[in-house]
Amino acid sequence: MATAHDIRTLTGEDELRAVWPLVSQLRPEFDEDRFVAQMHRQIAQGCRATVLYDAQGVPRAFACWRVMEMLAVGVHLYVDDLVTDQAARSRGHGKAMLDWLKAEARRLGCARLQLDSGTQRQHAHAFYMREGLRIEALHFGIALGD
């Protein structure tokens, strides 16, 4: 389903605060102030916060992403976070955002687009596979410290 939308990259505090209700659907462990502070730190490190707004100007999809280079995959666009509004799922917002990210990756000279997704997010996995992404690796991690 095609919908009118506007995709913009955010930098300002007011813009980040305005998108917090959407991001909180993916990151409920954060509060608004912690989210804004962390996004400012990540933006200073080269991360980008991009939002898809619907025709009425409501934020419907959010992506936090960066360009990285790794021995295993070369230069690639890595998506830290991707969320679509639960109230507006299956309206093409997620696909439009992912298509934009793929095009931006190509424009920036990236060979690949990559992301990790929590094992509990089966609906997201089905969406990614419909959009041509494939499970290529297992991600391992361990908490350090307290």
Contacts in CASP RR format, 6 or more apart in sequence:
PFRMAT RR
TARGET T0000
AUTHOR 0000-0000-0000
METHOD contacts of the structure
MODEL  1
MATAHDIRTLTGEDELRAVWPLVSQLRPEFDEDRFVAQMHRQIAQGCRAT
VLYDAQGVPRAFACWRVMEMLAVGVHLYVDDLVTDQAARSRGHGKAMLDW
LKAEARRLGCARLQLDSGTQRQHAHAFYMREGLRIEALHFGIALGD
1 90 0 8 1.000
1 91 0 8 1.000
1 92 0 8 1.000
2 92 0 8 1.000
3 54 0 8 1.000
3 55 0 8 1.000
3 91 0 8 1.000
3 92 0 8 1.000
3 93 0 8 1.000
3 96 0 8 1.000
4 54 0 8 1.000
4 55 0 8 1.000
5 52 0 8 1.000
5 53 0 8 1.000
5 54 0 8 1.000
5 55 0 8 1.000
5 60 0 8 1.000
5 93 0 8 1.000
5 96 0 8 1.000
6 52 0 8 1.000
6 53 0 8 1.000
6 57 0 8 1.000
7 50 0 8 1.000
7 51 0 8 1.000
7 52 0 8 1.000
7 53 0 8 1.000
7 96 0 8 1.000
7 97 0 8 1.000
7 100 0 8 1.000
8 50 0 8 1.000
8 51 0 8 1.000
8 53 0 8 1.000
9 48 0 8 1.000
9 49 0 8 1.000
9 50 0 8 1.000
9 51 0 8 1.000
10 16 0 8 1.000
10 19 0 8 1.000
10 49 0 8 1.000
10 50 0 8 1.000
10 51 0 8 1.000
11 43 0 8 1.000
11 49 0 8 1.000
13 36 0 8 1.000
13 40 0 8 1.000
15 51 0 8 1.000
16 35 0 8 1.000
16 36 0 8 1.000
16 39 0 8 1.000
16 40 0 8 1.000
16 49 0 8 1.000
17 32 0 8 1.000
17 36 0 8 1.000
18 59 0 8 1.000
19 49 0 8 1.000
19 51 0 8 1.000
19 59 0 8 1.000
19 62 0 8 1.000
20 32 0 8 1.000
20 35 0 8 1.000
20 36 0 8 1.000
22 51 0 8 1.000
22 59 0 8 1.000
22 60 0 8 1.000
22 61 0 8 1.000
22 62 0 8 1.000
22 83 0 8 1.000
22 85 0 8 1.000
23 30 0 8 1.000
23 35 0 8 1.000
23 62 0 8 1.000
23 81 0 8 1.000
23 83 0 8 1.000
24 30 0 8 1.000
24 32 0 8 1.000
24 35 0 8 1.000
25 83 0 8 1.000
25 85 0 8 1.000
25 86 0 8 1.000
26 62 0 8 1.000
26 81 0 8 1.000
26 83 0 8 1.000
27 35 0 8 1.000
27 81 0 8 1.000
30 38 0 8 1.000
39 47 0 8 1.000
39 49 0 8 1.000
39 64 0 8 1.000
42 49 0 8 1.000
42 64 0 8 1.000
42 66 0 8 1.000
42 80 0 8 1.000
43 49 0 8 1.000
45 66 0 8 1.000
46 66 0 8 1.000
47 64 0 8 1.000
47 65 0 8 1.000
47 66 0 8 1.000
47 80 0 8 1.000
48 64 0 8 1.000
48 65 0 8 1.000
48 66 0 8 1.000
49 62 0 8 1.000
49 63 0 8 1.000
49 64 0 8 1.000
50 62 0 8 1.000
50 63 0 8 1.000
50 64 0 8 1.000
50 65 0 8 1.000
50 97 0 8 1.000
50 100 0 8 1.000
50 101 0 8 1.000
51 59 0 8 1.000
51 61 0 8 1.000
51 62 0 8 1.000
51 63 0 8 1.000
52 59 0 8 1.000
52 60 0 8 1.000
52 61 0 8 1.000
52 62 0 8 1.000
52 93 0 8 1.000
52 94 0 8 1.000
52 96 0 8 1.000
52 97 0 8 1.000
52 100 0 8 1.000
53 59 0 8 1.000
53 60 0 8 1.000
54 60 0 8 1.000
54 88 0 8 1.000
54 93 0 8 1.000
58 85 0 8 1.000
58 88 0 8 1.000
59 85 0 8 1.000
60 84 0 8 1.000
60 85 0 8 1.000
60 88 0 8 1.000
60 91 0 8 1.000
60 93 0 8 1.000
60 94 0 8 1.000
61 82 0 8 1.000
61 83 0 8 1.000
61 84 0 8 1.000
61 85 0 8 1.000
61 93 0 8 1.000
61 94 0 8 1.000
61 96 0 8 1.000
61 97 0 8 1.000
62 81 0 8 1.000
62 82 0 8 1.000
62 83 0 8 1.000
62 97 0 8 1.000
63 79 0 8 1.000
63 81 0 8 1.000
63 82 0 8 1.000
63 97 0 8 1.000
63 101 0 8 1.000
64 79 0 8 1.000
64 80 0 8 1.000
64 81 0 8 1.000
64 82 0 8 1.000
65 77 0 8 1.000
65 78 0 8 1.000
65 79 0 8 1.000
65 80 0 8 1.000
65 101 0 8 1.000
66 77 0 8 1.000
66 78 0 8 1.000
66 80 0 8 1.000
67 75 0 8 1.000
67 76 0 8 1.000
67 77 0 8 1.000
67 78 0 8 1.000
67 105 0 8 1.000
67 108 0 8 1.000
67 110 0 8 1.000
68 75 0 8 1.000
68 76 0 8 1.000
68 77 0 8 1.000
68 78 0 8 1.000
69 75 0 8 1.000
69 76 0 8 1.000
70 76 0 8 1.000
73 111 0 8 1.000
73 112 0 8 1.000
73 114 0 8 1.000
74 111 0 8 1.000
74 112 0 8 1.000
75 109 0 8 1.000
75 110 0 8 1.000
75 111 0 8 1.000
76 105 0 8 1.000
76 110 0 8 1.000
76 111 0 8 1.000
76 112 0 8 1.000
76 113 0 8 1.000
76 114 0 8 1.000
77 101 0 8 1.000
77 104 0 8 1.000
77 105 0 8 1.000
77 108 0 8 1.000
77 110 0 8 1.000
77 112 0 8 1.000
77 113 0 8 1.000
77 114 0 8 1.000
78 113 0 8 1.000
78 114 0 8 1.000
78 115 0 8 1.000
79 101 0 8 1.000
79 113 0 8 1.000
79 114 0 8 1.000
79 115 0 8 1.000
80 115 0 8 1.000
82 94 0 8 1.000
82 97 0 8 1.000
82 98 0 8 1.000
82 101 0 8 1.000
82 115 0 8 1.000
82 124 0 8 1.000
84 93 0 8 1.000
84 94 0 8 1.000
84 97 0 8 1.000
85 93 0 8 1.000
94 127 0 8 1.000
95 131 0 8 1.000
98 131 0 8 1.000
101 113 0 8 1.000
102 113 0 8 1.000
105 112 0 8 1.000
105 113 0 8 1.000
113 133 0 8 1.000
115 128 0 8 1.000
115 133 0 8 1.000
116 139 0 8 1.000
117 124 0 8 1.000
117 125 0 8 1.000
117 128 0 8 1.000
118 124 0 8 1.000
125 135 0 8 1.000
129 135 0 8 1.000
END
